[in-house]
């Protein structure tokens, strides 16, 4: 048991240093987009704001979604790293329960658990608010949130509206960071 406690403390310390959002207790269960249409959601979304994520290291972050023949969604995430190289990763998302299509699970690596992808709000044409939360050992949870847009900028009034939705879902807005979407269109492969 002592070894588990030491490992647990080391894990939390490392995660905190990387800016992850760890919280005691289980994940909250925020409301998701009603009557969500996976088909209307397809296309490219640009990251406007986010909770810190250890797996994001660059700027110009964007995600492109395309519907596959089997009804799942191809996910292509890309970012421009500080060394000028483009880092991208592909995965597959699927609706977990057809009665709640705004709750998806995403897999990037075989053999690892899927990550939750909950669309809390979207108008499909300009903004999307995404939340992800995973329980760890039933003791704490780690969460992620993204404000996405169809363009590399989003109006302050829409951002404020989405902040209100995140706050009502129990997300600490002080942890949000603004994503860097400058100098992206001149980079090959980031359009």
N, C-alpha and C positions, 0 to 999 in steps of 0.2 A: 504494500500500500504506500509506503514511503517513497518508493521509486516512482510510482504513478504521480504522486503529488509533486515531486521534483520535476518530472517530465512536463506535467501540466503547467507549472509556473514558468518553466523555460519556454514552452510553447506560447503562452500568453505574452511573455516579455518580447519574444521575437516578433510576434504578430503586432503588438502595440508599436514596436519600433518601425514597422513597415506601414503603419497608419490604418490597419484594418479596424473595422467597427465591431468590437466584441461587447456583448452585453450579458448580464446574468439572466437566467431564466430561459424559457422557450420562446420561439419566434412568435411575433404578433400575427394576427390573421386579418390584414386589411381587406377592405372591399376591392373588388376588381371591376374592370370595365364590363358593363352590362351589354349583352347582345354583341359580344366581340366577334369580328369577322377576320379570320386569319388571312383570307384572300386579300382584303383591303389593306392589310398591314404590310404586305410584301413591298420590297423596294429597299432603298438606302435610307438609313437614319444616321445622323451625326450627333455625337456626344456633346452636350452643352454644359451640363454639370453632373457630378457624381459623388458618391461616397468613395473614399480612397479604396483602391483595389490593387493588391499586390501583383496581379497578373497584367496590369496596365502600366507601361513604362515610358510611353512616348506621348506624342501629340497627334492631332488630326484623327482622333479615334472615330471610326465609323463601322457600322454593321450593315450588311446587305443580306436580305432575306428573300429566298425564292422557293416557291411551292414545288415539291417533288411529286412524281406520279403516284406514290403510295400515300399521299396526304400529309407526309411529314414536311418539315421546312429545312432547307439547306441554309446554314448560318455561315457567313463569311465576315469575320472581324479583321480589321486592319488598323495599323497605327504607324506613324513615322517615328522611328527611334532617334535618340540624340546623335547617333553616328551617321544619320542621313539614310539609313536603310529602312525599307518597309518590312514590318513584321506582320504576318497574317496567320490566321488559324481558321480551319473550317470544322464545323460540327453539324449536328442534326437536332432540331427541336421537334417536339411532338406534344399535342394536346393530351393531357393526362386523363381528362374526363370530358366527354362530349357535351355534358350539361354545363360545364364551366370552361369554355374555350379560351378564356383569357389567362388560364393557368396552364403554362407549358413547362416542360422539362427539357433541358439542353444537355447534350453529351458532346464533349470534344475528344475524349480519350476512351477507348474500349477498356473495360475492366474497372473503370472508376465510376462512382455514383453520378447520376445526372444532377445538374444544378437547376434549381427552381428559377423560373422566369415568369413573373406575374405582371401582366399589363394592368396597371391601376387606372389609367386614363389615357385616352387618345382620341384625336379627331381625324386620324389617318392621313390628313393633308399637311399638318404643320407640326404637331407635337405628340410625344408619347412619354408617359411616366411609367418606369419599370422598377419593380422591387424584387429582390431575391434575398432569401433568408434560409439559413441551415442551422438546425439544432446540433450541438456538439455534446455528446455524452449526457444529454438531458440537463446539463448544468448551466450552459450558456449558449448563446447563439451569435453567429456572425452574419451581418447583413450588408447588402449592396443596394444602391439605388442609382438610377440614371434618368436624367432629363434628356430626351432625345428630340431632334428636330429634322425636318426634311431638308433644311438648309443649315449652313454653318453658324447661323445666328438665330436667336429667338427673342421676341419682344419681352421687355421687362414685365409687362402686365401678365403675360402668359406664364413667365417664370414664377412670378409672385403667386399666381393661382395654383401652380404645381407645388410650390413650397407649402402652401396651406394644406394641400392634400397629403403631402408627406408628413407634415406635423400632426395631422389628425390620425395618421397611421402609426404614430409613435416614433418617427424617425427624427433624430437630433439634427436639426438644420445647420448647427454650428460646424458640423463635420463635412458639409458639402464643399467641394472645391470646383472652381470654374475650369472647364476644359479648354485647352489651347487649340483653337481652330484657325490660327493665322499661318499664312504661307503654305497652305495645303494644296491649293489648286494648281500650283506650279510644279508639284511633284508628280512624276509619272506614276500611274497606278493608284493615285489617291483621289481621283475625280469621282 
